[in-house]
Amino acid sequence: MSKISRRAWAEASMVLVAFIWGSTFVVVKDALAEIGPFLFLGLRFVLAFLVLAILAFPSLRRVTWSTVWSGCLLGVFLFIGYTFQTVGLKYTTSSNAGFITGINVVLVPIFYALFNRTFPSFKTLLTVLIASLGLFLLSFPRGSLTLSYGDFLVLICALGFAFHIVFVDRFSHRHNAVAITAIQILFVGLVCSGIGLATEPWPGRLSPSLVGAILVTAIFATSLAFLLQNALQKYSTPTRFAVVLTMEPVFAALAGFLWAGEMLSPRGLVGAGLILSSMLISILIRPQTAPIVERI
């Protein structure tokens, strides 16, 4: 297979990953009608860890205490991202959640500049302004200056994912990638399971749709998506992969429309378009020193 063919195959595979990630917004939203968000996340991430342990056991044998501590710290940010996203999905649409989550791509260069004690470039500030305008049109009802509760929670999720990306850039090169990711997944799974068992009722029955949601998000959207990204990125570039993965909120909106009948208003469509544009601009103008890492 030629180099161009391998790159095309790798990027097509990442389109599939973006589709899986985008589709899971509506899948999770439906599952939350039957189970609490913390129990759902606990089951999802514990199962994802077990799948990852089976598929990549040799890598997990390289775990050191340093990897455990770094993985737990990264797990805190991952916990914030997924917790606020999942709880937020109870109060907003999967379409809104997809686009607002994508704002983390725009926030990363801002945080990266702050941590390195440099002033963000004009282009970076411009993408934040575009994303903010898009968020206003998407999430603020006409004539209101109050961000909806669900969208506010998902915005906190975007902050969590942005911090996660920045700290992954700081820690990942010191550890085996699969091992440190497995620690993060296990951390989120154990913490969410503990909170869920203490505060949420166990569902009376595990319906086929709920079991399917747990399996899809754990196996496909977490374990296999991560392994695919790590295995295939060597055939392309981080920037090209990041551009491909901006399709995630588009797929989230499409899934919300097809499966749940969600429709963005004309105002919301403009806002979603601005957020998507800010994501693409942020990726394409990103300095070479800034990280481009996707969530797991």
N, C-alpha and C positions, 0 to 999 in steps of 0.2 A: 504494500500500500504506500503511495507517495505521501510526501510531507503535507501537501495541500489536501489530499483525501483524508488523512488522519486528522488534520485541523477541522475540516468540515464535519467529520463524524463526531469529533469531540464537542464542537459547538452545537451540533444538532442534539446531542445528548443533554447538553445544558439547557436547551430550550425545553426538553422534557422535564428537567428538574424545575425550571421556572413554572412550567404548567402544573406540576405536582404541588409546589409551594403555593401558587396562586389558588388552586382548587381547594386546598385544605382550609382556607378561610371559611367558606360556606359549609364545609364538612364539620369543622369544629363548632361553628355557630349552631348547627342542627344538633350536635351531640350534647351541647350545654343545656338543652331542654330536658335531658335525662340524667345528667350527672353534674356535680359541682366542678368548677374550674380547677381546683387544686387536685382533686382525685383524678380528674382526666389527665392533667399534666403529669401527675405521679405515675400513673399506669403507662402513659405514653413514653416517658423518658426512662423508666426502669426497663421496660421492654426494649426500647432502642439500645440501651446499654448492653443487654443480653445478646441482642442480634449482632452488635458491633464486636462484642467479646468473642462470639463464635466465628465471625468472618475475618477478624484481624487479631486472633489470639497471640501470634508471635510478637506483634507490636506492643501489646499490653504487657508482655513479660519485661519490657524495658522501663516500666514505671518505677520512678524513684520518689523519695519523700519530697524532693524539690518540685518534681512534676505534680505531685499531689497538692502541695500548697498553692502552686501557680494555677493549677486547674480549678481549685476551689474558689480562688479569687475571681477568675474568669467566670466561674459558675454563678457567682453572685450577680454579675451583670446580665448573664444569660437568663437567670431566674427573674430579674426585673423585667427584661424584655418580654419573655413569654407569659409571665403572670399578668402583666398589665394588658398585653395583647389579648389574651384569652378572656380575662374578665371584661375587657372593653367590648369584646364581640357580643356580649350579652345585651349591650345597650346601643350598638351601632350596626350598620350594615357591613357585610363582608367587603363590599366595594370600597367604602370609606376606609375601612381598616387596612386594606391592601395598599392604597395610595399613601395614607398617613404613615404606615410602617416604612414605606420607601423613603421617607424624608431622612432616615438615618444616613443614607448615602450622602446627602447634602451636609449633614451635621459633622461628619467625620473630619473633613479638612479644617473646620472651625476648631474642634477639640484638639486636633493634631497640632495646629498652630499655637493654641494656648498652652499645651503641655510642653512645647518646645520654645515657649516665650518669644514667639514671633507674631507679627501682626498679620492677620489674614489678608490675602491679596484682594484687589478690587473685584476680580472675577469670582472669587469665593463668596464675598459679601453679596455680589449680584445674584448668585444662585440661591442664597438664603432669602433674599428679598423676593425672588420669583416664587420660591417654595412657600413663603409666608403668605403671599398674595393668593396662591393656589389653595392653601389651607383655609384661608378666610372665605373664599368663594365656595369651597367644598363643604365646610363644616359649620359656618355661621349662617343661620337662617336670615333671609332678607329682612333688614331692619333691626337685627339683633346684634349685640356685641358680646354675647355669651356663647362660648364654645360648648357644644353638646357634651354631656357627661361621658358618653362612650368614646367620642373622638378625643376628649382630653386624656382618658386612660391610655388610648392607643398612642397618643403623642408622647406620653411618658415611656411607653414601650420603645418608641423610636430612639429616645434618649438612651435607654438601656442598651439597645443594640449598637448605637454609635460608640458608647464607651467600651463595649465589648470588642468592637473592631479595633479601636485604638490600642487597647491593652493586649489583644491577641498579637498585634504587630510588635509589641514590646517583648512578649514572652515566648511566642511560638518558635522562634529560631533557636531557643535554648533547649527545647524538648522535642521528643518524637511527636509528630503531628497527631497521629491516631491515638496515642496514649493520652495526651493532654486533653483531647476532645472527649475521649471516653470518661475521663474524670469529671469534666464539666457536665456531661449528660447524666452521669450517676449522681452528682451533687444536686442538680435540679430535680431529678427523680425522687431522691430520698427526702429532700426538704419539702417538696410539694406533697409527697405521700404523707409525711408527718402532719403537715398542716391540714390536709384534707381529711385524714382519719380523725383528727381532733375536733374539727369544726363543721364537717359536712356529712350528711347522711349517706350511707352506702345505697346505691340504687336498688330498688326492689327486684329488678331483673336487668340482665345485660342483654338488651335487644340486639338483633343482628346488625342494625344500623349503627348502634353504639360500638359494638365490637369491631365492626368494619372501620369506623372512624379512628379507633385506637390503633388498629393494625396499620392502616394507611399512613397515619401521621408518624407512627413509631418506626415502621420498617422502611417505607418509601421516602417520607418527607424528612426523616432525620438520619438514620443509619446509612441507607443506600445513597441518598443524595450527597452526604458528606464524602463517602468513599468514592463516588463517581467524580466529584469535583477534584479531589486530591489525586485521583488516578489519571484524569484527563487533562488537567490544566497544563501539564508539560507540553502538550501538543498545540497550545494556543498561547495567548498572553493574558495576564490578569485584566487588562483594560477591555479586551474583546469579550472575555467571559462576563465582566461586570455589565457591559452594554447588553449582552444577551439576557442577563438576569433581570434587567429592568422590565422585562416582559411580565414579571411576577404580578405586579398590581393590575396590569391589563388582563391577565388571565383571571385574577380575583374578581374583577368587575364582570368579565364575561361569564364566569361560573355563577356569580350572584344573579345575573340576569336570566340565565338558562335554567338554573335549578331552584332559585328562590323568588324569581320575578322581581328582583331589585332593579330599579331604574334610576340613573342619575339625572337630575334636572339639567336643563341647558346651562344654568349657572354652575352646577356641580361638574358638568363635563368640561367646562372651561377651567375650573379649578384643578381637576384631575390632570388635564393636559399641561397646565403650568407646572404641577408637581413633577410629572414625568419628564418634562423638558428640563427642569432644574436638575433632576437626577442625571440625565444624559450629559448636560453641560458640565456638571461637577466631575463626572468620570473622565470626560474627554479632555478637560483642561487641568486635571489633577497633576501636581508636580510628581516627578519620578520618585521622590522620597516619601510621598504619602502612601499609606497602605490601601490596598483594594482587597478586602476580605469579605466574603459573604457569611451570613449567619448560617447556623446549622439547624 
